[in-house]
Amino acid sequence: MKSSFFVSIAAVLVFALPAAARPLFTVTEDGHEIVASMLTLPSAAGGTLAIQGCTACTRQVMTLSPDARFFVGKNEVTFGELKNLLATYPKSSVLVVTPVGKTVVTRIKLGAVNASNAR
């Protein structure tokens, strides 16, 4: 009886220790969820964009990466198409993605617009 108890404890330890030894998940990107009217885009990809949540809020200035990707729903669109849709739908939701701790935007996703409008 004692031996089965010790075998059980040993088995639990064998399975528990490797689980604790696994690396924790790391966060590599930071997302800013905003409304389209809060976002000021540069004239061309690679410029500076700004996010201002309200008139009293501090304006966040970020650089748009030259190889940034732009999405409407699941479909990838060009910078010009995204810019036109943001102007057309100022109340739609937008996700601006940067690497953690950096101010370089790598991805912008417009969520509330039907992707067929982008073409």
Order of alpha helices (4+ residues) and beta strands (2+ residues): alpha-beta-beta-beta-beta-beta-alpha-beta-beta
